[in-house]
Amino acid sequence: MPLTDERSFFDPNLSIRERACFEVGIKLGALYHILCGIPIRSDSAVIESIEKGIEAAISCQPYVKFVKIDIDKTKISGDKSTEFDYDEVTGKIINAKVIIEFESVEVTAFIKWIDTLKYPLMYIETIKVKD
């Protein structure tokens, strides 16, 4: 089947709102799994370049309106016991916001470490239907 409209691949009963939520979930999952494992150190320039690079990459995906990543620098040790020692990005230090717009629906979603859950939660904060 030639690709003429991506909608032909989705269940026709899927609402625009449901599709928008699907799209933001894809972006959050990609962002999270791209970041996890990247070597880092407590150097603001290194951290900022990673944040900006991944923001730029995610913003290339369809329907993305806004991406902001904030790696929690306070949770990076900076202690190197050897020259081979470094930290890695984990879910505990990722804070991210993604806004997508699919047709008339705008979804704002986040990734944030929730201490009480001991988990990097991906969640939808708002869903707005535009007129």
N, C-alpha and C positions, 0 to 999 in steps of 0.2 A: 504494500500500500504506500503510494507516494505521500510525503508529508506536505499537505496543503494548508492544514489548520491543526494545530496541536490539540484542539478541543475534541477532534474526532477520536482521539485515543482515550478520552475520559468518559466515564459513565454519564450519559445524558441527564440522569437524575441528580447529578452533583450540582449543588447551588453555587452561585458566584462566591458567596461567603465561605462555603466549605472549601472551594478551590483556593481562595486567598489564604486560608489557614494552612492548607497543604503546602502552598508555595513558601510561606514563611517558615514552616517546619523544615523544609528542604534546606533553606538558607542557614538556619540555626545549626542544623546537623553538620552541614559542610563546614561552617565556620569553626565549630567546636573540634571536629576531627582533623581539620587542617592545622589548627593551633597546637593541639596536644602532642607533646613530644619534641617540640621545637627547642633546641638548646638556647638558654638565655643566661645572662648574668646581670647583676645589679648595676647596670649602666643605662642611664636614661636614654642615651642616643640609640643603643641597641634595642631597647624595649620599644621606643617610639617608632623605629624603622619597621619592626615586626608589626606593630599595631597598624601603621599606615599601609604597609604592604598587603596585609590580609584584608583591611577595609577596601582597598582598591580592587583586590581580586573578587571579593564577594559582590561589590557594586557592579561588576560586569555581568552578573547573572540576571536573567529576565525578571522584570517587575520590581527590582530593588530601587527604592527611593532614597534610603539613608542607611548608613552603617557606621557605628561607633564602637570601637574596642578599647577597653581600658584594662591593661594587665596590672594587677594589684602589686605594686612594687614593694609594699611593706611585707609581703609574704615571700620575698626572694632573699635568700640568706646572704649572699655575697661572700660567704666564707669559702675559701678554696684551700683544702688541705694539701692538694697537689696541683700541678699545672694542668692536669687532665680533669679536674673537678669542675663541674658546672651544674646549674639548675636546669630544669625543663619546665615548659609550660604544662600545667595540669588544670583540671577543672576547678581546683581550689583558688586559682588566681585569675580566672577569666570572668570579666564583666563585659557584656556586649548588648547593644541595642540594634535592632534591625527593623526598618519600616519598609513594607512592600505595598504596592498599589496594583491590584488586579481589577481591571475594569472599574467599577464604581466602589470598590471596597478597599479601604486602607487598614492594614493590620500592623500594630506595634507590638513587638515581642522582644524578650530578653533572655540572656543566659546570665545566671548569677549564682554564686555559691551561697547556699542557705545553711548556716551553721546548725540550726536545730534539726535539719534533715540529713546533714552530712552528705550533701549532694549538690552537684551543679545543675540546678533546675532550669529547664527551658520552658518559658511560659508566655502566654499571650496576655498583654496588659489591656489593650483596647482593640476593638473592631469598630470602624466607622464606615457607614454607608453614605457615600456622597450623593447629592441630588443630581 
